[in-house]
Amino acid sequence: MSPLKRSNNIAARMGRWSASHWKTAVFGWLAFVVAALFIGNFVGTKNIETADANVGQAHKADQILKHAFPQVDPQTELVLVQSSSKTVQDPAFRATIKDVERTIAGNPAIKNVRSPLDPANADQVSKDGRSAMVVWDMKGTYENAKPKIDGIVSAVGQAADRHPGFYVAEAGSVSSGKALDKMFSDQLKLAGERSIPITIIVLLLVFGALVAVGVPLLLALSGVLATVGLVALPSHIVPMDQNVSAVILLVGLAVGVDYALFYLKREREERALGRSPRAALEAAAATSGRSVLISGITVMVAMAGMMFSGDKAYLGFGIATMMVVGIAMLGSLTVLPALLSRLGDKVEKGKIPFLHRLRRDSGENRFWKAILTPVLRRPVVAAAISGGVLLVLAAPVLQLHTAQSGLDAMPNSAPTVGTMKKIEKAFSNGDLSPAIVAIEANTDSSATQQAISDLKSQAISSGQMHGPVVVEVSPSHTVARVSIPLAGKGSDSVSNAALDTLRNKILPATVGKVSGATYAVTGPTAQSVDENALLKQKAPIVFGFVLVFAFILLLVSFRSIVIAVKAIVLNLLSVGAAYGVLVAVFQWGWGESFLGFQSNGGIASWLPIFMFVILFGLSMDYHVFILSRVREAYDRGMKTEDAVAHGISTTAGVVSSAALVMVGVFAVFALMPILDMKEMGIGLAAAVLIDATIVRAVLLPATMKLLGEANWYLPRWLEWLPRLEHEASPPAERAPDAAPAGALGA
């Protein structure tokens, strides 16, 4: 590529350099990806530990227990023995219990076996006498216990076979945790496998040629792989959630394909207009490349908002998503122009005849132009209708309620879930995930022992808690761990009320009166309550950070206060509508039968902030891409109305194609049996669909038409802002007929 005058358009300069040094760009990228994977495998990704992940009082309790016991969680396991007709007094019932006890007896991996036949453990028998639990704790940490639990589960299964008239099954911290972790990992793997074919199908519809499909897909996947490897480095400073790879795939595939799609479609469009390969690539680098750069930086800023949540899992997600977006942006600005300069028109190789005929490279999309024409003819009506639809969709958000997903979030077909639900029903809940009280005091003193005794008796007499209450003392005799099952399902209002009674009434009246004693409560219910409280407290900070910095970036990029403010408002409407859909479908249960789930009366507590950050970032892709094209036309002398019509009609097809990729990828998660994943998939898919249609194709052009020249208003006192050029496409320059298509930059 011949050198041109120096430009302050960084994306254009990167594209020109990469096209002139295609071997360095392409092989350098491949070396980078391989090195990243090697580093990741060598260093290893450090995952966040539960004791470090929790917040608030639950975190305080975890830290007390962490230094006193091998594991914060006592790793309680149990076997449920149940009959539909017999009670525990029946000889056959008792024989079954004794067989289970003999089966696990003597196993070196277990301790503290508690038999329901011992009168001291009467609370391990249900009130109707038809259910009983054999309870014990696993030795060591969860990681140490995991490889040992399979043998115990298998032995219990054999005991169940010997007593076909009884329901005999195991569940607990280790057996359930390991089985559910495997199911979750398998589901995420399946989601990843399904998302790639969906992406290929959409790209085939867009390009109609195999090479053109392979370029953006391989570029996006290589960026994801590089990020998965490199994220191991910051994980040793900020440990990552175990699901970080799934988030990297989700975001990386979406933005990676989007960026490459924007760039490649513009290059193909310029070639269809008759420009030479060099001129077409220069135009794509200067225009779509610039949009990719602005979008990428804006998305990274949005992702950085997660780092202000105060939650360590969000901190890791923020770092990982910023990395994958940055890498996807880098690949699109360097490797993509390098490949295009080498391939030239060979990017059209492998044409699918019928699909290729459906494709339109040259300019305006007739379908979207047909929609846009009446919108611009009657902008007041279009803005009122589209705005009204968004407000109606967003209305349910006023009743949004978050809840930590409990067993209700899991399908009955999931391993051990059926057993856990039977235990919930028979024992008034709470036995599998009790509240855990950490008490730091001299456990040998009579005052401490009396306080713990009073704690047990008051907990039972409250009616909000029940047995078995298990007390363990650390080897140093400085910390006691008291497990108290709470009434309710663990994540509902009943359990939350029981936790409040324990924390604010019973403990202050018992352990709180012991001089020098420190106490705190952890456990699933406590963790849920504390995380919800933190996220509600931090949400305004996260939202404010994202909104302020997105405004600044858009203001600098487009030198218009109106454009920046309107982008924020439109994105908020889009996100609000997505929240409303979530509330209606999952909180109100409108989609239960269709999607195959049971509502737990709330939205996953982690989802609102996560969705806001992800959606705000991704919707900026479309907004920046469309507005850059509008501004480009305006800077060439078009009236605002004409620039809007041209910009949106020429980008709507690309935006809808990119949105279809995202909707397909996100919808895959809606098919997963886990409620939280369904919520995320439906929420993200609905938001992208709403954003790419109602917002970008109707409300955006209608408001721009109404505002006219005011769209570009910039106060005089902001004239000092840097002027980032929207470079015009180079003049049409046809390549000599004899020149090979791939000669550019060769």
Secondary structure, 3 states (H helix, E strand, C coil): CCCCCCCCCHHHHHHHHHHHCHHHHHHHHHHHHHHHHHHHHHHCCCECCHHHHCCHHHHHHHHHHHCCCCCCCCCEEEEEEECCCCCCCCHHHHHHHHHHHHHHCCCCCEEEEECCCCHHHHHHECCCCCEEEEEEEECCCHHHHHHHHHHHHHHHHHHHHHCCCCEEEEEEHHHHHHHHHHHHHHHHHHHHHHHHHHHHHHHHHHHCEHHHHHHHHHHHHHHHHHHHHHCHHHHCCCCECCCHHHHHHHHHHHHHHHHHHHHHHHHHHHHHCCCCHHHHHHHHHHCHHHHHHHHHHHHHHHHHHHHHCCCHHHHHHHHHHHHHHHHHHHHHHHHHHHHHHHHHHHHHCCECHHHHHHCCCCCCCHHHHHHHHHHHHCHHHHHHHHHHHHHHHHHHHHHCCEECCCHHHCCCCCCCHHHHHHHHHHHCCCCCCCEEEEEECCCCCHHHHHHHHHHHHHHHHCCCECCCCEEEECCCCCEEEEEECECCCCCCHHHHHHHHHHHHHHHHHCHHHCCCCEEEEECHHHHHHHHHHHHHHHHHHHHHHHHHHHHHHHHHHHCCHHHHHHHHHHHHHHHHHHHHHHHHHHHCCCCHHHHCCCCCCCEECCHHHHHHHHHHHHHHHHHHHHHHHHHHHHHCCCCHHHHHHHHHHHHHHHHHHHHHHHHHHHHHHHCCCCHHHHHHHHHHHHHHHHHHHHHHHHHHHHHHHHHHHHHHCCCHHHCCCCCCCCCCCCCCCCCCCCCCCCCCCC
